[in-house]
């Protein structure tokens, strides 16, 4: 078993060029985890949901004046309504 301070081995890294000079970098690790890095602007998570086949992550630019920081999801699964 890996020590707590050991990082998983990087197995794949891919850069995807986006409009406006931005770059999305996707890194895959040997333990199955992934890391997503975006350059060019601060981003906020506007959607994170579990699907039948995996997960969906939506990011929106969080520029000054953006309403993206007000987008959030409330889990109603425990509500008695």
GIFEN-V505986 format. One record per run of one state. SS is the DSSP state (H for helix, E for strand, C for the rest). FROM is the first residue (numbers start at 0). TO is the last residue. If there is no record, write none. Layout:
ss	from	to
SS	FROM	TO
SS	FROM	TO
This chain:
ss	from	to
C	0	8
E	9	16
C	17	17
H	18	20
C	21	21
E	22	28
C	29	32
E	33	37
C	38	41
E	42	49
C	50	53
E	54	60
C	61	66
H	67	69
C	70	80
